[in-house]
């Protein structure tokens, strides 16, 4: 027995010599640092994280540091931290703008700030209005400074681009992300409020009660084609679909650099896009690195997080940020290509940086936006045929109830049921006055009969086209397994109807399809949704609410 133990120790000694330090593979000899970060810096952060982990960096006690990163919406991550479903060591949102709100919310239950002190910035990128260069030039750029006032005037102009000699461009079509989910969305409405109040700092709750501020925000929001959960999503849609879809959108400077790099290298055939730095002022997307003051963060995690922070802020890693259109956080690093006019940006901007308001003011701005944002006309098509029996109809019914509860009172809602017949459960009208009636009606839905998915979808499209307000966001949500057994209409007829309104660009009706069941015909559902600028989703009881949440960010 003694011989066997001696042999085992000898083998272990040889392995330790050969491998350098085998303890990194043993439980308790590593420290994990989880980071929830704004996805805008994904292309920069992902390879650096992999390289850092491969280098097996150690803490002072010799433990191997393992970094785990999760891209997530800046404000969505706050919700997860507050309800405990997300417990990162480090929070790195797109900007510091929402930190005061996060701290105020955290203090209610913990008596202290979630983020203490002033976190260091990782990389920088100004929040800008991305606009196609010919459109910017029609407004007087680059000789004339442009901003939110120009957006408001275009949004409320009956002539649209005709007033600037370009009737072929139609109406001005604008976009920014949903402020309840995305940093660029909250920054957009704060900047709108400042512009409406004619201020650059010191915004107060009294300013938000002024009719001029309210009217200005209403004017800007009037031109919005839809909202969204991700700044990157808006960039993709704008650069993929072109000027007919969006005239301009609130993005980050680095996303414009990335697009222009693709165009200049021949990877994109779009016309040039430029960054407009609002003359009234803007904010920095400064990507703070905040080690959370939370009970789940240990001292050794703080130490390890600090080591990774130092690595990211070192000159070699900061220089690599330039490749992705970011400005390094280190001011000693000179800005160079691709941060130049050839890539649509101006490194002498922004001239004016707005002051981050107090948390109470930010919350009031969000309330004001809810009152001034563009309303939605929404038609829900629900497959209640026999093929939806069992868990499918149960999940569809329960999830629709929750979705209806989340819609605001100004939303105009219609629900169409599809089985052997196509019937209207509730007509297109404001939800506020009929919410309980709708909830009661949805609760009584059950499955029966054949499937007339195509007929019901075509009916929804035709009725929304005829009865929907073109000044509203118009959308259709289809809940189905994708099967059709009894329709008179065909899939080609639906696609022809969609094509008929494609000339409306970003203002066209958006269709979102949610597939129920493992055997859902996703190809059919995709062919209905994607040409409209909408999206197809595969649902399960576990993810259905997240799907509805994402759809709700469009309006």
Backbone torsions as a table, in degrees:
resi	resn	phi	psi	omega
1	UNK	NA	-40.5	179.5
2	UNK	-64.2	-38.3	179.9
3	UNK	-64.0	-42.0	-179.6
4	UNK	-63.8	-40.3	-179.9
5	UNK	-66.4	-40.2	178.7
6	UNK	-63.4	-42.0	179.5
7	UNK	-63.0	-41.2	-179.6
8	UNK	-64.0	-42.7	179.4
9	UNK	-64.7	-37.1	179.8
10	UNK	-65.0	-44.0	178.7
11	UNK	-61.9	-43.8	-179.8
12	UNK	-63.4	-39.1	178.9
13	UNK	-62.6	-41.7	179.2
14	UNK	-64.1	-43.0	180.0
15	UNK	-62.4	-41.4	179.6
16	UNK	-63.8	-38.4	178.9
17	UNK	-68.1	-41.0	-176.6
18	UNK	-70.5	-39.8	-173.9
19	UNK	-92.7	-4.5	-179.9
20	UNK	88.3	-67.5	179.8
21	UNK	-152.9	98.8	-177.1
22	UNK	-73.9	-14.4	-174.2
23	UNK	-64.3	-19.9	179.5
24	UNK	-63.7	-21.2	-178.5
25	UNK	-92.8	-5.5	-176.2
26	UNK	-93.6	146.0	-179.8
27	UNK	-55.2	140.4	176.7
28	UNK	85.5	-4.5	-178.4
29	UNK	-105.7	19.4	173.4
30	UNK	-138.9	158.4	177.0
31	UNK	-126.5	127.5	-175.9
32	UNK	-98.8	128.9	175.4
33	UNK	-114.2	113.8	178.4
34	UNK	-96.6	138.2	-176.7
35	UNK	-128.0	121.9	171.9
36	UNK	-96.7	119.1	-170.8
37	UNK	-134.2	152.9	174.6
38	UNK	-64.7	127.0	-170.2
39	UNK	-66.5	-11.6	-178.3
40	UNK	-59.4	-26.2	-178.5
41	UNK	-103.4	19.9	-175.5
42	UNK	-59.0	-46.3	-175.8
43	UNK	-64.9	-27.9	177.3
44	UNK	-82.2	-44.6	-171.4
45	UNK	-77.1	-36.8	-175.5
46	UNK	-59.2	-53.5	-179.5
47	UNK	-64.6	-33.9	178.9
48	UNK	-66.5	-38.0	177.9
49	UNK	-64.2	-43.6	179.4
50	UNK	-61.9	-42.1	-179.9
51	UNK	-67.6	-39.8	178.6
52	UNK	-63.4	-45.7	179.6
53	UNK	-63.4	-39.6	-179.5
54	UNK	-65.0	-28.0	-178.7
55	UNK	-77.6	-8.5	177.1
56	UNK	53.0	53.7	176.8
57	UNK	-63.7	148.9	-174.1
58	UNK	-120.7	153.5	170.1
59	UNK	-80.3	178.1	179.5
60	UNK	-61.9	-29.1	178.9
61	UNK	-86.5	1.2	176.5
62	UNK	90.2	12.0	178.9
63	UNK	-83.5	139.8	179.9
64	UNK	-74.1	132.2	-179.2
65	UNK	-90.9	126.6	177.7
66	UNK	-117.8	119.3	-179.7
67	UNK	-98.1	128.6	176.2
68	UNK	-119.6	121.9	-175.8
69	UNK	-115.6	142.6	-179.6
70	UNK	-132.1	114.8	176.5
71	UNK	-74.3	133.9	-178.0
72	UNK	-159.7	149.5	178.3
73	UNK	-55.0	140.2	-173.5
74	UNK	-58.0	-43.3	-177.3
75	UNK	-87.6	-30.2	174.0
76	UNK	-59.1	-38.3	-179.8
77	UNK	-65.7	-33.9	177.5
78	UNK	-60.4	-43.8	179.6
79	UNK	-58.3	-44.8	-179.7
80	UNK	-64.0	-39.0	178.3
81	UNK	-66.2	-41.2	-177.7
82	UNK	-66.7	-38.5	-178.0
83	UNK	-91.6	-0.2	175.3
84	UNK	85.9	-2.2	180.0
85	UNK	-76.6	-15.0	178.1
86	UNK	-128.2	122.3	-177.4
87	UNK	-130.8	68.7	-179.2
88	UNK	-78.9	158.8	171.5
89	UNK	-75.1	-41.3	-176.0
90	UNK	-124.2	138.1	172.7
91	UNK	-114.7	122.2	-179.7
92	UNK	-127.8	78.9	178.7
93	UNK	-71.0	176.3	-179.2
94	UNK	-67.3	-29.0	178.2
95	UNK	-154.3	171.6	-179.9
96	UNK	-84.3	-2.2	-171.7
97	UNK	-56.2	-39.5	-173.4
98	UNK	-89.8	-4.2	-178.5
99	UNK	-59.3	-42.5	177.7
100	UNK	-57.9	-38.2	178.8
101	UNK	-68.3	-43.0	178.8
102	UNK	-61.3	-42.5	179.1
103	UNK	-64.7	-42.3	179.9
104	UNK	-62.1	-40.3	179.3
105	UNK	-68.6	-40.9	-178.4
106	UNK	-65.8	-37.4	-178.8
107	UNK	-63.2	-26.3	-178.8
108	UNK	-61.6	-32.2	-176.3
109	UNK	-114.4	-16.7	-175.6
110	UNK	-120.0	-10.8	176.2
111	UNK	72.3	8.1	179.9
112	UNK	-148.0	169.9	179.4
113	UNK	-76.9	146.0	173.8
114	UNK	-72.1	-40.3	178.9
115	UNK	-116.4	115.0	-178.5
116	UNK	-101.8	151.8	178.9
117	UNK	68.8	-158.3	-179.9
118	UNK	-117.8	99.9	-179.4
119	UNK	-60.0	148.9	177.0
120	UNK	-75.1	149.0	176.3
121	UNK	-83.6	142.7	177.3
122	UNK	-89.1	-52.0	177.9
123	UNK	-146.1	166.0	-176.9
124	UNK	-126.9	146.9	173.5
125	UNK	-159.4	122.3	179.9
126	UNK	-68.4	148.9	171.7
127	UNK	-79.7	125.9	-174.1
128	UNK	-132.3	169.0	169.2
129	UNK	-100.4	112.0	177.9
130	UNK	-79.9	128.0	-178.6
131	UNK	-140.4	143.2	177.1
132	UNK	-61.8	135.1	-172.4
133	UNK	-56.2	-43.5	178.3
134	UNK	-60.1	-35.2	178.9
135	UNK	-70.2	-42.2	177.2
136	UNK	-61.7	-41.3	179.1
137	UNK	-65.0	-35.1	177.9
138	UNK	-64.0	-27.4	178.3
139	UNK	-86.5	-4.3	177.8
140	UNK	110.1	-2.3	177.2
141	UNK	-68.7	145.0	5.3
142	UNK	-93.5	-5.7	-178.9
143	UNK	-63.9	-36.6	-177.4
144	UNK	-101.3	131.9	175.0
145	UNK	-73.9	130.8	-177.6
146	UNK	-110.8	163.9	179.3
147	UNK	-172.9	-156.7	-175.5
148	UNK	-64.9	-30.7	178.5
149	UNK	-62.5	-39.8	178.2
150	UNK	-65.9	-38.1	176.6
151	UNK	-62.1	-45.3	-178.9
152	UNK	-63.0	-41.4	-179.5
153	UNK	-66.6	-41.4	177.7
154	UNK	-66.6	-38.1	-177.6
155	UNK	-64.0	-34.7	-175.4
156	UNK	-99.2	-0.8	-178.3
157	UNK	-78.2	128.1	176.9
158	UNK	-69.2	-25.6	-178.3
159	UNK	-82.4	-24.7	-177.4
160	UNK	62.8	-136.9	-178.0
161	UNK	-70.8	-12.9	177.2
162	UNK	-59.6	-33.4	-180.0
163	UNK	-64.2	-16.0	-179.5
164	UNK	-114.2	21.2	174.6
165	UNK	82.6	15.4	-177.4
166	UNK	-134.1	70.1	178.4
167	UNK	-62.1	-23.8	-178.3
168	UNK	-67.9	-15.6	179.8
169	UNK	-86.0	-11.6	177.8
170	UNK	70.2	-141.7	-179.3
171	UNK	-82.5	155.7	173.3
172	UNK	-73.4	128.0	-176.6
173	UNK	-122.7	119.5	-168.8
174	UNK	-121.4	159.0	177.8
175	UNK	-153.8	143.3	166.8
176	UNK	-147.0	160.5	-176.1
177	UNK	-73.9	168.4	-178.0
178	UNK	-74.0	123.5	-175.5
179	UNK	-68.2	-12.1	177.0
180	UNK	-86.3	-3.8	-176.7
181	UNK	-129.7	-27.0	-168.8
182	UNK	-128.2	141.7	178.4
183	UNK	-59.3	-45.7	-177.8
184	UNK	-66.2	-25.7	176.5
185	UNK	-69.9	-46.6	179.6
186	UNK	-66.8	-37.4	177.8
187	UNK	-63.6	-39.3	180.0
188	UNK	-58.9	-49.3	-174.5
189	UNK	-75.0	-27.9	173.4
190	UNK	-65.7	-43.9	178.5
191	UNK	-63.3	-38.9	176.3
192	UNK	-61.0	-43.5	-179.3
193	UNK	-64.0	-42.8	177.1
194	UNK	-60.1	-46.9	-178.5
195	UNK	-63.3	-40.3	179.3
196	UNK	-65.4	-34.2	-179.8
197	UNK	-85.3	-8.4	-179.1
198	UNK	69.0	33.3	-178.4
199	UNK	-124.7	166.0	173.9
200	UNK	-124.6	-10.7	176.3
201	UNK	-159.3	168.3	177.5
202	UNK	68.9	30.9	178.4
203	UNK	-66.7	134.3	-176.9
204	UNK	-121.1	167.7	176.0
205	UNK	-64.1	-31.8	177.8
206	UNK	-64.9	-36.1	177.4
207	UNK	-60.4	-34.9	-176.8
208	UNK	-75.9	-17.6	177.9
209	UNK	-88.1	-9.0	-179.9
210	UNK	-71.6	135.5	-178.5
211	UNK	-60.7	-32.8	-179.2
212	UNK	-63.6	-40.8	178.9
213	UNK	-65.9	-45.8	178.9
214	UNK	-60.5	-46.1	-178.2
215	UNK	-64.1	-37.3	-179.8
216	UNK	-66.3	-45.5	179.3
217	UNK	-63.8	-39.0	177.8
218	UNK	-61.5	-41.1	-179.5
219	UNK	-64.1	-45.4	-179.9
220	UNK	-64.3	-46.3	-175.8
221	UNK	-67.4	-20.3	-179.1
222	UNK	-60.5	-29.4	-176.7
223	UNK	-89.4	-1.6	-177.7
224	UNK	-70.0	130.0	178.7
225	UNK	-82.6	-36.4	171.9
226	UNK	-173.2	171.9	178.7
227	UNK	-103.8	-159.5	-179.3
228	UNK	178.0	168.1	-175.0
229	UNK	-92.5	-17.8	-171.8
230	UNK	-136.6	134.8	175.8
231	UNK	-63.7	-38.7	177.4
232	UNK	-62.1	-35.2	177.1
233	UNK	-60.6	-45.3	179.8
234	UNK	-62.9	-40.5	178.8
235	UNK	-61.7	-44.7	180.0
236	UNK	-61.2	-46.7	-179.1
237	UNK	-63.1	-44.9	-177.4
238	UNK	-64.3	-46.7	-175.0
239	UNK	-78.9	-22.1	177.9
240	UNK	-82.2	-42.4	-172.5
241	UNK	-96.6	-18.9	171.3
242	UNK	85.1	-172.1	-173.4
243	UNK	-62.6	-25.0	179.5
244	UNK	-70.3	-21.5	-179.3
245	UNK	-90.9	-48.3	-179.9
246	UNK	-138.1	130.7	173.0
247	UNK	-79.8	-37.8	-176.9
248	UNK	-159.5	157.8	178.7
249	UNK	-154.1	152.7	176.1
250	UNK	-80.8	116.7	-179.0
251	UNK	-134.6	-172.6	172.8
252	UNK	-103.4	150.0	-178.3
253	UNK	-54.8	-39.0	-176.9
254	UNK	-63.6	-29.4	179.0
255	UNK	-69.9	-32.2	175.7
256	UNK	-69.2	-42.7	177.2
257	UNK	-59.1	-43.2	-179.9
258	UNK	-62.4	-43.2	179.6
259	UNK	-65.3	-44.4	-178.9
260	UNK	-67.6	-31.0	175.1
261	UNK	-63.5	-41.1	177.4
262	UNK	-64.9	-42.9	-178.7
263	UNK	-64.6	-45.0	-177.5
264	UNK	-67.8	-26.1	179.4
265	UNK	-91.8	1.2	178.6
266	UNK	86.3	6.5	179.9
267	UNK	-83.5	-12.3	178.0
268	UNK	-135.9	138.5	-179.6
269	UNK	-101.6	10.3	-179.9
270	UNK	-70.0	161.3	174.4
271	UNK	-73.4	164.0	-176.6
272	UNK	-64.3	149.9	176.3
273	UNK	-123.0	146.7	-179.2
274	UNK	-128.9	161.4	177.8
275	UNK	-94.4	125.5	172.5
276	UNK	-100.5	120.3	178.2
277	UNK	-96.0	104.1	-171.0
278	UNK	-49.7	128.6	-177.5
279	UNK	-62.2	-26.0	179.8
280	UNK	-75.8	-14.3	-179.4
281	UNK	120.7	159.6	179.9
282	UNK	-149.1	-171.3	179.6
283	UNK	-121.4	160.7	170.8
284	UNK	-89.4	137.6	163.6
285	UNK	-88.8	99.1	-167.2
286	UNK	-106.4	-1.6	172.9
287	UNK	46.2	65.0	179.4
288	UNK	-65.9	151.4	178.4
289	UNK	-110.7	96.0	-172.5
290	UNK	-107.2	110.2	171.5
291	UNK	-77.4	119.3	-168.4
292	UNK	-72.0	141.5	173.2
293	UNK	-88.7	69.4	-173.9
294	UNK	-127.3	152.2	-174.9
295	UNK	-63.8	-21.4	-178.2
296	UNK	-85.6	-5.4	-178.8
297	UNK	-93.3	120.6	-178.3
298	UNK	-91.1	166.2	179.8
299	UNK	-64.2	-38.0	180.0
300	UNK	-70.3	-29.4	173.9
301	UNK	-68.7	-38.2	176.2
302	UNK	-60.2	-44.8	179.1
303	UNK	-61.1	-47.8	-178.8
304	UNK	-64.2	-39.9	178.6
305	UNK	-62.6	-37.5	178.1
306	UNK	-65.6	-36.2	178.3
307	UNK	-66.2	-41.3	178.6
308	UNK	-68.0	-36.9	177.7
309	UNK	-60.7	-45.3	179.2
310	UNK	-61.2	-37.8	177.8
311	UNK	-62.7	-46.0	-178.4
312	UNK	-66.1	-30.8	-177.2
313	UNK	-89.5	-3.8	177.1
314	UNK	-69.2	150.4	-172.9
315	UNK	-51.6	-45.1	-178.4
316	UNK	-59.6	-40.4	-179.6
317	UNK	-73.5	-35.2	177.6
318	UNK	-66.8	-38.4	177.7
319	UNK	-63.4	-34.7	179.2
320	UNK	-68.7	-22.4	177.2
321	UNK	-62.7	-32.0	179.2
322	UNK	-58.7	-34.9	-177.9
323	UNK	-59.8	-28.2	-176.8
324	UNK	-103.3	14.7	174.7
325	UNK	84.5	8.5	177.4
326	UNK	-87.9	153.9	170.0
327	UNK	-92.5	129.2	179.9
328	UNK	-60.5	147.8	177.2
329	UNK	-70.2	-24.8	178.9
330	UNK	-79.4	111.1	-177.5
331	UNK	-67.4	-13.3	179.4
332	UNK	-74.8	-15.7	-179.6
333	UNK	-86.8	120.6	-177.5
334	UNK	-68.9	141.1	178.0
335	UNK	-82.2	133.8	-178.3
336	UNK	-144.2	-177.2	179.4
337	UNK	-51.8	140.1	10.6
338	UNK	-90.2	14.9	177.3
339	UNK	-84.5	80.9	-177.6
340	UNK	-154.9	173.6	-176.9
341	UNK	-63.6	-28.9	178.7
342	UNK	-61.6	-28.1	179.5
343	UNK	-102.1	18.8	170.7
344	UNK	83.2	11.2	-175.7
345	UNK	-125.3	165.5	-177.4
346	UNK	-131.8	107.9	-174.7
347	UNK	-74.2	-6.6	174.5
348	UNK	-81.6	-9.0	178.0
349	UNK	-99.2	161.7	-0.3
350	UNK	-82.3	147.6	178.8
351	UNK	-78.8	-33.7	-176.4
352	UNK	-127.3	125.0	177.2
353	UNK	-109.7	126.2	-177.6
354	UNK	-75.2	151.7	178.0
355	UNK	-80.9	137.1	176.4
356	UNK	-70.1	121.4	-178.8
357	UNK	-69.9	168.6	174.9
358	UNK	-67.0	158.3	-176.4
359	UNK	-56.4	-41.6	-178.2
360	UNK	-63.9	-35.5	179.2
361	UNK	-70.2	-41.7	178.3
362	UNK	-60.2	-42.7	179.5
363	UNK	-63.5	-38.4	178.0
364	UNK	-68.0	-34.0	176.8
365	UNK	-64.1	-40.8	177.9
366	UNK	-62.8	-39.3	177.0
367	UNK	-64.5	-42.9	179.5
368	UNK	-63.8	-38.1	178.3
369	UNK	-63.1	-40.5	178.0
370	UNK	-58.2	-31.4	-178.5
371	UNK	-84.9	-21.8	-174.9
372	UNK	-111.8	-9.9	-176.8
373	UNK	-66.2	162.9	-179.2
374	UNK	-67.4	129.4	-179.8
375	UNK	-70.7	167.4	178.6
376	UNK	-121.3	140.7	167.5
377	UNK	-107.0	115.7	-170.8
378	UNK	-124.8	130.1	173.6
379	UNK	-115.8	124.8	175.8
380	UNK	-102.5	123.9	175.1
381	UNK	-103.7	117.3	-176.4
382	UNK	-115.4	119.9	175.8
383	UNK	-74.5	115.4	179.2
384	UNK	-120.3	28.9	179.7
385	UNK	-75.9	172.9	-178.6
386	UNK	-60.6	-26.7	-179.0
387	UNK	-70.7	-9.4	179.6
388	UNK	-95.7	11.1	-175.7
389	UNK	-63.8	162.4	176.9
390	UNK	80.0	-138.4	-176.6
391	UNK	-63.1	-28.8	-176.9
392	UNK	-61.7	-52.1	-176.8
393	UNK	-70.8	-34.4	178.5
394	UNK	-62.4	-46.9	-179.9
395	UNK	-67.0	-42.9	-178.9
396	UNK	-61.9	-43.6	-178.1
397	UNK	-66.6	-48.7	-177.7
398	UNK	-64.4	-40.6	-178.1
399	UNK	-71.2	-34.5	177.7
400	UNK	-66.0	-37.9	176.6
401	UNK	-58.0	-44.8	-179.7
402	UNK	-67.5	-36.6	179.5
403	UNK	-64.1	-44.8	179.7
404	UNK	-61.7	-37.7	179.5
405	UNK	-63.4	-29.3	-176.4
406	UNK	-83.9	-18.9	-179.2
407	UNK	-69.9	144.8	-179.3
408	UNK	-81.1	166.4	-173.6
409	UNK	-62.4	-29.2	-176.9
410	UNK	-78.0	-13.3	179.1
411	UNK	-62.5	135.1	174.3
412	UNK	-98.6	123.6	-171.3
413	UNK	-123.3	137.2	170.4
414	UNK	-129.2	140.8	176.0
415	UNK	-123.2	125.7	178.9
416	UNK	-114.5	132.4	179.3
417	UNK	-103.3	140.1	-178.8
418	UNK	-121.7	116.5	170.7
419	UNK	-144.4	-128.6	175.0
420	UNK	-68.2	-24.8	175.7
421	UNK	-124.4	157.0	173.2
422	UNK	-101.5	119.6	-176.2
423	UNK	-131.6	157.3	179.4
424	UNK	-102.8	117.5	179.0
425	UNK	-76.5	-38.6	176.1
426	UNK	-151.1	137.6	-177.1
427	UNK	-77.5	171.0	-179.3
428	UNK	-72.1	106.8	179.1
429	UNK	-159.8	166.6	-177.1
430	UNK	-60.0	137.0	-174.0
431	UNK	-73.8	-33.6	-172.9
432	UNK	-52.1	-42.2	-175.1
433	UNK	-82.3	-7.9	-176.2
434	UNK	-132.3	11.6	-172.4
435	UNK	-53.3	-51.5	-177.1
436	UNK	-63.3	-38.9	177.8
437	UNK	-60.7	-42.3	179.0
438	UNK	-64.5	-44.6	-180.0
439	UNK	-60.9	-42.1	178.5
440	UNK	-63.9	-40.3	-178.9
441	UNK	-68.2	-42.2	179.2
442	UNK	-64.7	-36.6	179.9
443	UNK	-60.7	-25.9	-177.7
444	UNK	-93.9	6.3	-179.4
445	UNK	-71.9	136.1	171.3
446	UNK	-140.5	165.2	-173.2
447	UNK	-88.3	143.8	-179.9
448	UNK	-171.8	138.2	168.9
449	UNK	88.4	-166.4	-177.6
450	UNK	-83.9	-177.6	-178.2
451	UNK	-114.0	122.9	174.3
452	UNK	-121.6	59.3	-177.3
453	UNK	-60.3	-47.2	-176.5
454	UNK	-64.7	-44.1	179.3
455	UNK	-60.7	-44.4	-177.0
456	UNK	-67.2	-41.2	179.8
457	UNK	-66.6	-42.4	178.3
458	UNK	-64.7	-39.6	176.6
459	UNK	-60.9	-44.7	179.7
460	UNK	-60.7	-43.2	-178.7
461	UNK	-65.4	-44.9	-178.4
462	UNK	-67.2	-41.5	-178.5
463	UNK	-71.3	-37.0	177.4
464	UNK	-69.3	-36.7	176.1
465	UNK	-61.9	-39.9	-176.4
466	UNK	-81.4	-39.6	-171.1
467	UNK	-107.2	-15.8	179.7
468	UNK	-72.6	154.2	178.5
469	UNK	-87.6	117.3	-179.2
470	UNK	-64.0	-13.0	176.4
471	UNK	-86.2	-2.3	177.3
472	UNK	-103.9	163.8	166.2
473	UNK	-71.9	129.8	-178.6
474	UNK	-117.6	128.8	-175.6
475	UNK	-146.1	152.1	175.4
476	UNK	-124.9	133.5	174.6
477	UNK	-116.1	121.7	-177.9
478	UNK	-108.9	122.0	177.0
479	UNK	-107.3	113.8	-174.5
480	UNK	-163.8	165.0	171.0
481	UNK	-91.6	3.4	175.8
482	UNK	84.5	-4.3	-180.0
483	UNK	-83.2	147.2	174.0
484	UNK	-138.0	124.7	-176.3
485	UNK	-121.3	-10.5	-171.0
486	UNK	-143.6	13.0	-176.1
487	UNK	-75.6	146.9	169.3
488	UNK	-81.6	-34.4	178.6
489	UNK	-76.8	161.3	178.3
490	UNK	-116.6	167.1	176.4
491	UNK	-62.6	-35.4	178.5
492	UNK	-62.8	-35.2	179.3
493	UNK	-68.4	-37.2	175.9
494	UNK	-63.0	-46.7	-178.9
495	UNK	-64.2	-33.9	177.5
496	UNK	-67.2	-39.1	177.6
497	UNK	-63.8	-42.7	178.6
498	UNK	-62.3	-44.6	-179.3
499	UNK	-63.0	-30.5	-178.4
500	UNK	-61.4	-30.3	-177.3
501	UNK	-106.1	10.0	-177.8
502	UNK	-64.8	-22.2	179.1
503	UNK	-65.9	-15.7	178.2
504	UNK	-77.3	-4.7	176.7
505	UNK	58.0	-131.3	-177.5
506	UNK	-64.1	-20.0	179.3
507	UNK	-84.6	-2.8	-179.8
508	UNK	-66.6	160.5	178.7
509	UNK	-64.7	131.3	177.3
510	UNK	-97.0	138.2	177.8
511	UNK	-117.1	129.2	176.1
512	UNK	-116.9	130.6	-179.7
513	UNK	-117.2	136.9	179.2
514	UNK	-119.2	115.1	-179.0
515	UNK	-85.8	130.1	178.6
516	UNK	-109.5	133.1	177.4
517	UNK	96.8	150.7	-178.9
518	UNK	-64.5	-26.8	-177.1
519	UNK	-101.9	19.8	179.6
520	UNK	-60.0	140.4	-179.5
521	UNK	-81.0	85.5	-175.3
522	UNK	-67.6	-27.8	-179.6
523	UNK	-66.9	-41.4	176.1
524	UNK	-62.6	-46.5	-177.7
525	UNK	-65.1	-37.4	176.3
526	UNK	-64.6	-41.3	-177.1
527	UNK	-66.2	-22.9	176.8
528	UNK	-83.1	-39.8	-171.4
529	UNK	-84.9	-51.0	-166.7
530	UNK	-63.8	-36.2	178.6
531	UNK	-63.7	-19.0	-178.0
532	UNK	-87.1	-9.5	-171.5
533	UNK	93.0	3.7	176.3
534	UNK	-88.5	-153.9	-174.0
535	UNK	-154.4	150.5	175.8
536	UNK	-104.3	138.2	-179.5
537	UNK	-124.8	142.7	170.7
538	UNK	-98.3	122.3	-173.6
539	UNK	-103.5	160.4	169.8
540	UNK	-148.1	163.4	177.8
541	UNK	-56.0	-27.4	-176.6
542	UNK	-79.2	-32.0	-173.0
543	UNK	-110.2	-0.5	-172.1
544	UNK	-62.4	-38.8	-179.4
545	UNK	-67.5	-35.6	177.5
546	UNK	-65.3	-36.4	177.3
547	UNK	-62.9	-47.5	178.8
548	UNK	-62.2	-38.8	178.1
549	UNK	-60.8	-42.0	-179.8
550	UNK	-66.9	-42.8	178.1
551	UNK	-61.3	-40.1	-178.1
552	UNK	-63.5	-24.1	179.4
553	UNK	-69.1	-16.0	177.5
554	UNK	-70.0	-24.9	-177.0
555	UNK	-142.0	NA	NA
